[in-house]
């Protein structure tokens, strides 16, 4: 009995049916893949936006807390009380900080202020709020990490997050005394009120969950469980420096319209696939390969390359194909450009003073370390100026901190405009500046430049229709004549500055090889130079 052989037509119909089914399956798979990719890109884009806003908020919060601590240190009454360990007076001054601008305006939910000596032994703490740092707690671990630092690192501020008394806390540790370290002040603030305004900033429902206790805050428009199918939840976990979970910020994005669009696209493509002939299927398969499969593969490959090397974020992804994928590539390029800008912005903020735009203490230390290595190789000298402003506290007290900030910006601009491109001027915090002069090797030139800068800064300022006067005291030190290492160089320049401020000299040049156990003394040539500059 002969085996029944199907006809060509039937075979073609079988092939068409199989190819049609495979085509539909492929289209459904591709559409589902595309749908997941769209949602993932949406989630990543939203997550990047949330991360940027949260990080900006946290960075601003740290800045407010640092300004609160630095403002307190600028008070001469505080410095005197801390030096003499007048505990009762210090406690009163600490409690007074709870009535400062950042606290009363709700910018900082201040919980605790603690003073420590240089060995991190507690000196005194505020008692406005009942918050304790118990042994073994997360905040205590931050103090242990600060205690383990050594060298120049002990002069730098430290900020982190922790869980204390069941709430997420921000803690900022600031050195007291500048280069001449005399202790530390620790500022602790609650972060719950900090996150609540993100609901208006992000324009989306927000939920904040803290570890390990659970929910801390949820906006009233957060979707219910019944509506969750058309909502895309994006989470951003905030952790401390040791990767301990602090809290998670979640936002809900309405994707109902996007879901409906994806369903319509799926139905249309499936219908077309069912009525196409074998030739049309072959053509469609080719079109699909060029317009969907290959572009998606390029997108996937580009994303993989970015995951392996974030430096290629600046490379543009050029896609030709269907409109959705072209639009997706454009959105991806836009997102990548934003991420690169955010990365550059964060790198700049980490090395720049936010108020004046000048280099901060960290960048200045890197510059002076590099210059020391260069001068050691070439047997050259360089000068270091340490600067403290005069009458700055008076401006803050009479006109307010905003006027003090504007004065700092104008002084920074005058110093920058007067110095050469090879010089480096940095703000160390408060009203303290430092200038690195790599091309000045003669003491007379250094004193002359210091006097010129003093004259420039002493010219009146116009702030809010008010005439404001200021000035500065300059301490001068030379490497390697004055000191043979960076710490000693800063110490000598700092001592010289305080001597100049105390004696009303304007500037002061410390004698050669200034030793830690000795007071700075004027050399005969320096006395003559300064007296002539003062018109004595």
C-alpha positions, 0 to 999 in steps of 0.5 A: 500500500502506497504511503499517501503523499501530501500535495504541494498545495497542502504542504505549502498550506502546512508550511504557511500555517507553521510559519504563520504560527511561528511568526505569531509566536515570534511576534508575541515574544518580540512584543513581550520582550519589547514591552519588558524592555520599555518598562525596564527603561521606564523603571531605570529612567524613573529610578535615575530621576529619583536617585538624583533627587534623593541624592541632591536632597541628602547632599543639601541636607549634609551641607545645611548640617555642616553649615550649622556646625561651622557657624557655631564654631565661628562664634568666639564665645564658643571657641573660648568655652570649648578651649576652657571646657566650660561645660554648662556654657557649652551646653547652653550654646549647643541648645541655642543651635536648635533655634538657628535658621536651618532648624526653625525653617525645617531644613534640618530636623536637628536631634542632637549636638555632641562635642568630643575631644581629639580622642573622641571622648565626649565633652558635652551634648545638647539635651533638647531632644532625648536621643542617645548614642549607645555603645554598639549602635549604628551611629556609634559605629560611625564614631568608631570609624572616625576614631580609626582615621589618622594623619590629615584624614582626621582634619576632614569632615565625615558624614554618613547615615545610620539607624538610631532609636528606630529612625533613620538619622544623618550624622555629620562630624566636623573638626573643631579648630581648623588645622589646629585640631582641638576636637570635634562636633557631631551633628545628628538630624532625623531624615524622615521629614527630609523625605516627605517633601519629595512627594511634591518634588517628584510629582508622583506618589511616594512611599518611604520604608525604613529598616528594619522597623518598616514603614515611615511615610506613605503619601495619601495618593499611593495606589491601592492593591486593586490598582497595582496592575497599571502601576510601575513601582520603582524603588531606590534603596539608600544605604550607609557607607558600610552598605547597611540599609537605611531606608527605601524610597518607592515611587508609583508611575501610572502606566495604564495608557502605556499598557493599552498602547502595547495591547493595541500594537500586539493585536494589530501585529498578530492580525497581520501575521495571520493573514499574510502569505508565505511570501509575505511571511518571508518578507515580514521575517526579513523586515522584523529582523532588520527593524526589531531583532537587530536594533534590539540586539544593538540596544542590548549590546550597547547596554551590556557595554555600558554595564561593563564600562560606564565611560561609553555613556557619551557614545550615541546609540544610532538605531534605524528601524521601527518608530518605537525603537528609534524613539526608544534609542533617542530616549536612551541617548537622552537618559545616558546624557543626563546620567553622564551630566549627573556623574560629572556634577557629582564629581564636581560637587565632591571636589568643589565648595558649593557656595563659592565654586572654589576648590574645597579642602579635599581638592586643595590637599591633592594639589599641595601633595602633587606640588610637594612631590614636584618641588622635591624633584626640582628643588624648588620652593612655594608659598602657602597663604592661610586666610581668615576674614575680618568682620565676617561674624559681624556681617552674619549677625547684622545682615543675616547668613544670606548676606554672609554667603553673598560676601563670601562669594564676592570675596572669592571672586576678587581673590580668583580674579587677582591671582594667576591661573597657576595659583590655587585658591580654596575655601576650607569652610566658614570664613577660612581660605587658603592660597597655593602659590607655586611660582613664588619663591621670594619672601618679599614677593609673598609679603607684597602679594599678601598686602595687595590681596588684603587691599583688594579684599578690604575695598567696600562691598555692596550687598542688598543696597548696604555698604559692607566692609571686610578684610582679612588676615594672612599667614604665610609659610614657605616650603621647605624653608618654613616646614619640611612636611605638609602638616607642619606647613599648614600648622605654621601658616595657620599660626602665622595667620592667627598671630597676624590677626591678633597683632593687627599686622594684616599678614605675617611670615613665620620664621624658617623651620617653625617648630610645633613647640615654638611660637612663630616669631617675626624675622627682622627683614619681615618686620621692616617689610610689614612696617613699611607696608603698614606705613609705620 
